[in-house]
Amino acid sequence: MFRHVSRVAVAVAGAATFAAAGVLPVTAAGHHDHRPPASHHQIHSAVVLGPIQYDSPGRDDRSNRSLNAEWVTLRNTSRWPVTIKGWTLSDKSGHAYRFGNVRLNGNSQVRVHTGFGRDTRTDVYQDRRVYVWDNDGDTATLRNDHRRIVDSKSWGRHGHWGHHF
């Protein structure tokens, strides 16, 4: 009798462990993502990269105005707020911006500008004096606070995107 009970307990504990290991990050109920399935290196998230302006309009004169005309958009595609504190946005050269205490409301977005400025709910600034995004080809990568890839977009030589996306 005890041998049978202990086998059942071990089986139940093993099944619970297996189920816990397979749990995916929580997303909003009813959210349908129309992107291709994530690779084994990318987690599913309601926060995705949106439009990117990697080629600042006009002359690249490193003025703050020109630097801030280079930006990346992050979109929260769910109805629920998401805090992205500790998340990073980086290029393929290793320049990284770490988000402070930023909260994206449901169905909202924030633009990450390269230059200097005062952070608001809709715009944050990397406070850099040089351009980050390569006009000829680059990759924007968004990682969560556990360094897992949330989303990435490439353009130019190694990507398939046009001038703006």
N, C-alpha and C positions, 0 to 999 in steps of 0.2 A: 504494500500500500504506500509506504513512504517513498519507495523507489519510484513509483508511478507519479506521485505528487511532485517530487523533485525534478523529474524529467519535464513535466508540464510547466513548472515554474521556470526552468531553464529555457524552454521553448518560448514562453511568453516574454521573458526578459530579452532573449535574443531577437525576437520579432520587434519589440519596442525599440531596441538599439538600432536595428536595421531601418525601421521607419524614421527614427530621429535623424539618422545619417542622410536620408533622402529628402529631407525637408528643404524646400526652396525658399528664398527670401519672399516675404509677404508683399503682395501687390494689392491694389484696390480691387474690390469685388466688381465684376462686370467689365474690367479693363481688358480690351482686346488689342494686342500688339500686332501690327501688320508687317513687322520686320521679319527677315529670315530668322530661323532658330539661332540662338546664341551659340558661339563656339564653346568648347570646354574651358576656355580661358576667360570668358565673359559671363557675368551674372545678369539675370533679368532684373530690370529696374524700371520704375515709372519715370525716372529722370533720364533724359536723353539729350544728346547734342542736337541743336537746331541749326538755323542759318549761321554761316561763318563768313565774315568779311576779312579775308586774309591779305588782300591787296588794298591798302589804304588809298582812297581816291586822291588824285593829284600827285604832286612831287613828294617823294619820300625824303623829307627834310628833317626828320626827327623832332619836329615841333610837337608839343603836347597835343595840339589839335589833330595833327596827322597820326600820332601814336594812338589816340583814342578813337580814330576812325577805323582802326583795326580791332576786331572784336569777335568773340565766340558767344553763341547763345546756348544756354541750358534751359530745357523745358521740362516742367513737371506735367506729365500726361495724365496723371490721376486726379481724382476729386479731392484727395487728401493731402495735407501739408507734409513736406519732407524737409528735414534738417540736413544740410550737407556740410556741417562743420567737420573739418579735417579732411574733406575730399580734395583731390588735386586735379588740375587741368594741366597737361604737359604737351610739348611738341616732341618730335623725334630727336632733337638735339639735346634734350634733357632739361630745357627750361621748364620749371614747374611753378604753378601758383596754387597755394594752399588756401582753401576757403576758411574764413573765420566763422562766426556764429551766424550763418546765412540760412534762412528758412524760406523755402519756396512754397507758397500757397498752392492749393489745388488748381490745376489748369492755368498755371502762370509761368513766367519765364524771367530770367535774369541775363543781362549782357555783361560779359567779362571783357573790359577794355584793357588795352596794353599800357596806356600812359597813366598819368596822375589824375586823381579826382576824389570826390567825396562819395563814399558808398551810400547807396539807397536801396530800397526794396527791388528796384528794377535794373540797377546798374552798379557794378563793382569794378574796382580798378586795381591792376597789378602793380602800379607805381614803378614802371620801368622807363628807362630813358632810351631804349633801343627796341626795334621791332622784334617780335617773337616768331610770327608765322611766315614761312618762306613762300614767296609768291610763285615760285617755279614748281613746288611740290613739298608737301609736308603731311603730317598726321597729327590730329588733335586727339588726345586720349584723356578720358575722364575716369578717375579711379575713386572708389569709396574710401572710407577711413580705415579699411582693412587692406588697402592697396590692391583690391580686386578690380579688374576692368569692368566698368559699367557701360561705356560706349566709346566708339572711336570713329573718326571720319578722316579719309585721306583724299588728297587732290594732287593734280599735276603729274609729274613724271611717273610716280608709282601709284597714283590713285586714278579714279575715273570721273572725278567731278569737274565741272566747268569753273568759270570765273567766280560765281557766287552760288551758294547752295543753302 
